[in-house]
Amino acid sequence: MLIMKITRRDFIKRTLIWGGSVIFSPSPVYALVQKEQQWYPAYAKLEKKGQLAERVEKVYSIFEECRLCPRECGANRLDGEKGFCKAPLKVMVYVAQPHFGEEISLVGQHGSGTIFFSNCNLRCVFCQNWPIAIKGEGRAIEDEGLAQLMMFLQEIGCHNINLVTPTHVMPNILQATRLALKKGLRIPLVYNTSGYERVEIIKMLDGIVDIYLPDIKFMDGDMAAKFSSDSWDYPEMAKAAVFEMNRQVGIHQVDKHGIARRGLMIRHLVMPNRVAGTKKFAEWVAENLPRHTYVNIMSQYHVDYKAFEYPDIARGITVQEFLEAMEWAETYGLTGLDQRSVRIRDLYKKSRTHLKNASNAQ
């Protein structure tokens, strides 16, 4: 089977956009297979308990002195102030559309209902979505408008609501989710985050999010500070947040069609010159999470934004660097590796064997 590799950037380039506004176009890796029965998203259960409205009110109050992320700027966003992420009070959306380049269990047949939020609390020098995350391109909408986007994505068949870079707009998301629930939203939320999270904030999502899709970008604080705007505390914040995510949702679970319903799915981008600390990442997962945790070791790093100015990351990764990363994962006994990563590894290994055999034949 031919697998087409589509990065987020490719997806965005192919999306219909007008002035940054939202324009619409019409067998898994290790996972627990859920028994076929009536399924309800976590947020619907919390609403039934009468607790979702209270949770929305609680998180919205954070905007008065914003501490949604580890930067803890304290900006009064209710009064129009902007903090490190540059986000206003209203949620800003760049695009919302089915995405077919995400993990297989998220994409299914009809795509992952992806909503790209503008701005970011991490602001990496190698950001591949920098026009959105750093320049803040997009359009401000009310929470009711965000709820309508969620409903649209469900109505066209998307399997989930994939919230890309949600940290700084989490209260808006929760409010919109409750509004959409009243209109009939019944698909899982995917919290697609950079990993730079406060564990106290992640705890507020308990009983709301069904699928967590965090990055763990760096295992060394100096590397995080150098390449992600002085986020020296990134490794500890990300590890604590991911540990809490696992407590909430556990192992990646799919239905009988292989579509993700619940669970933790971790992403780790391999970077040049071992900048990301992949060996330490694999070791940490093995020692702190179930070894069959879904882990996607990604090979698609390329030089973008300001990465050209940093010699350590001013090139793409080599085949050897990717194979080394996959070998570390195997050495530490990680068995929940993403299907496409495994296929890429096997393809590279096969190609190397053919080249070696051809060379010996000469």
N, C-alpha and C positions, 0 to 999 in steps of 0.2 A: 504494500500500500504506500502510495506517495504521500508524504506529510509535508505540507507547505509551511515554511517557517515565516510567521508574520509577527513582527514586533509591534509594540504599541505605537511607535512612530509611524510605521507603515500604515497602520490602521487609521491614524489621525489624518495622514495625508490623503487617504482614499475617501474620507468622510466628507459629505456635503456640508459646507459651513458658509454662512453668510454673516460677515461682520462679527464673528465670534459668537453668533447666536446659535441656538439649537435647531438644526434642521433634520428631520427624520427621513429615513429611507425604509420604504417598506421592509469495550471491556476494560475496566479501570485498573490503575495501580492498586497496591494493597489497600483495601478498604473493607469496612464492615458493610454488608449488604442489608439494608433495612427490610424488615418483614413488610409485605404489602398490606397496608391498612390505611385508614384515614390519616393523613398527615397534616399537621398544622405548624406554621412557623412559630418560632419562640415568641416573637412580639405579640402574636394573636393570643397565646396562652397567658402572657403577662397582662394584656388588656382584659381578658376574661376574669382574671383575679382582681381587677380594679386597680392595678398598680402602675400602668403605663403612663397615664396622665400625670401622676405624681412624679414619676421619673423625668418626664419632659420638663416639668416646671423646675425641678431641681437642677437639671443641667443647664437650662436657659439662664438661671441666675448667675452662672459662672461668667457670662459675657460682661457682667458689671465690673469684674476685675479678672480679666481672662488669664486662666491658668490651665488651659486645656492640654497644653503640651509641656515638655520639660523645660522649655524656655521660660515659662512662668512670667511673661512680660508684665502682667497686671494691667493691660490696656482696658479702658472702659469702652468696650465696643458698642454698648447701648447708647453711649454719648457720641459715637462717631470716631473714636480713637482707633488707630490701627497699631498692632504690635509687630513683632518680627516677621510674621507670615504675610503682612500687608493686607489681610482679608478684612473686608467691611462686615457690618452686621448681617446684611442680606447674603444669602448663599449665591456664589457665582459659579455658573456652569459653562463649560466650553462646548461640550458635545454630549449627547446621549444617544446611544445606538447599539444594536447587537454587535458583539465583538466575537470574532472566531479565532483569535490568536491566543486566547488564554488556555489554561490547563484543560485537558480533554473532558474531564468530568464536569467542568463548569460550562463548557461550550455546548456539548450535546449536539443535537440536530439543528436547533434554532438560535443558538448563540447565547452568550452571557450578556445580560442587559446592563451595559456599562455606562456609568455617568462619570465624566471627567470633571472634577472640581478645580477651579482656578486657585492659584497660590499654594504655598507649601511652607511647613515649619522647619524643613531641613535644608533646602536650597543647595544641593550638591553642585560642585563645579563640573561634573560630568553628566548632568541631567539631560536625558534624551527627550524630555518633554518641556524644556525650559521656556518656550513661549507661553505655555499654560502655567507651569508651576512657579516660575520666577518673574516673568513679565506680567503675569496675571491676566492674560487675554481670556475673554469670556463675557458673559452677560449676567447681570444681577437679576435674580428672580425671587419672588415671595416663596415662603414655605409651601403654600398651596400649589404654586407652579411646579415645585419639585415633586410634590405628591402626584400631580398630573403626569409628569414624566415617568414616574414609577409605574403608574397604571398603564400608560402607553406601552412601555416595554413588556409588561405582563400580557397585555392584549395581543401583541404581535407574536407571542409565543416564547419569549426569552425565559430561560430556566431559573434566573435569579436576578437580583438587583445588585450589581457590582459597583461598589462605591469607591472610586479611585481617589486617593489622597483625602480622606475624610476627617482627619483629626481636628482641624481648625473650624470645621462646620458641623461637628457632631450634634450639637443641640438642634440645628436646623433639620438635620437628617432624622432625628428622633421625632420631631414635631411632624415632619412630612410623612413619616412612616405611619404615625397614628392617623393622620388625615386620610392617607391612602388605604389603610386597613378598613376604615369606615366605608370606603368605596368598593372594597372587595379585594384588596391586595392579599395574596396568599402564597407568594414565593419567597424563598429565603434571602436574607440580606448577606452580602459578602463584604466584609470590612477589609478593604484592600489598602493596607497601610505601609508606610516606609519603615515601621517598627519603632520610630522615635516617639514613644508614648509614655505617659505616666500611668503606672499600674492602678492608681486610685481612679483614674478616668476609665480605664478598661473595665474595672469592677462595676462601673455604672452601666455598662452595656450587658451585664449578665442578665440573661433571660430575654434579650432583644436580638442579638446577633446569633445566627446559626452557623455561619462559616467565617472563620478568620483566615485572611490571606496576607500575613505580614512578611516583609523583608527582614532578614538579618544581614545587614550590609557589611558591617565591620566587627571584628573581634578585638581590635586594638584602639584605645581611645585617642592616641596620637594620630592614627590614620583617619579616624572619624573627624577629628578637629581640623586636620589639614584639608580634607576634601569635602567636608559637609558643614562649613560655616561654624567652626569652633564648637561642634557638638561632641566635646571630649567625653561626655557621659553617655554617649550613644550605646556602647556595648552593654553596659549594666542596665540601662533603661529598656533596651530591646529584649534582653534576656528575661528580665523580670516580667515585662508585658507578655511575652510569648508563653512563659510558664503559667501565667494567669489565664491566658486564652485557652491553653490546653486543659486547665482545671474546669473551665466553663463548658467547653464543647467536645473535648476528647478527640478521639481518632476520626479521621476522614471517613464519612459514611455515604454510601450511594444507594439509589433505588435499584430495582431490577433492570433498568435501562442503562445503568452506569452513570446516572446524573447525581452530582453531589447534593446532599441534603443538609449535612451538618459536619462539623469537624474543623480541625486545624490543618492548614496547608502552608508550609513555610517555603519562602523563596530565598535563594542565596546566589548572588551574581558573582561569577568568577572574574577577577580583575587581574591585570598584568602584574608581574613581579610580586605575587602573593600579597598584594595590598589588602585584600579582603579578609585574610586570615582563615582560609577555608579549612585547614587542618584543625585549628582550634574550634571552628564552628562544628565540624563533624563530631569532634570529641565531646563538645558541650551537649549536643543533641543526644548522643548516645548515653551520657551520664545523667541527664536531667529529664528526658522525655522517653516515652516508649520508642523502642528502636524501629518500630514500623510506622512511626509518624511520617506523614506525607512530606517529602522534601524534594524541591525542584532546584537542582544545581544548574544554573543557567549559563549558557555559553555566548549570549548575544551582546556582550559588552562591545561598544565601539566608541571611538573618540568623538565627543560632542561638546557643545557649549564652550566652556573654558578649559577643557581637559588638555588641549594642545599646549597650554602654558605650564603644565606639570609633567616633567619628563617621565616620572614613574608610571603614569597612566596615559601617555601620549601615543599609544598604539593599541591595536586590538590584541586579544589573547592568542596564544599559539595553541596548536593541537595538543602539544605536550602539557601545557598548563591546564587545559580542560581534562585531559585523561588523568593527570595527577590528582585533580580535585575529586574526580569520580572514584579513583583508587582509595583516597582517604576515607570517603564515605563508606566504601566497602570494607576497608580495614577496621573501621569502628562499628561495623555490623549494622549499618542503616539499611533496612530492607524495604522502606516505603518510597523508593526513588521514583521520580516522575518518569512516565513511559517514554516521552520524547527525549529526555536526557539520556536514558538508557539506550535508546535507538541511535542517537548521535554518537555515543561512546562506542557502540558495537560497529557502527559504520566506519569510524576512524580506525578502530582496531583492525577491521577487515581490510581496509585500504592499505594500512601499514604492512600487513602480512603479504598482500599481493605485491607491493613494491619490493619487499624484502626477497620474496621468492623470485621475482623477475630479475632482481639484481644478482642473485646467486646463480640463476640460469645463464647469465652472461659470463 
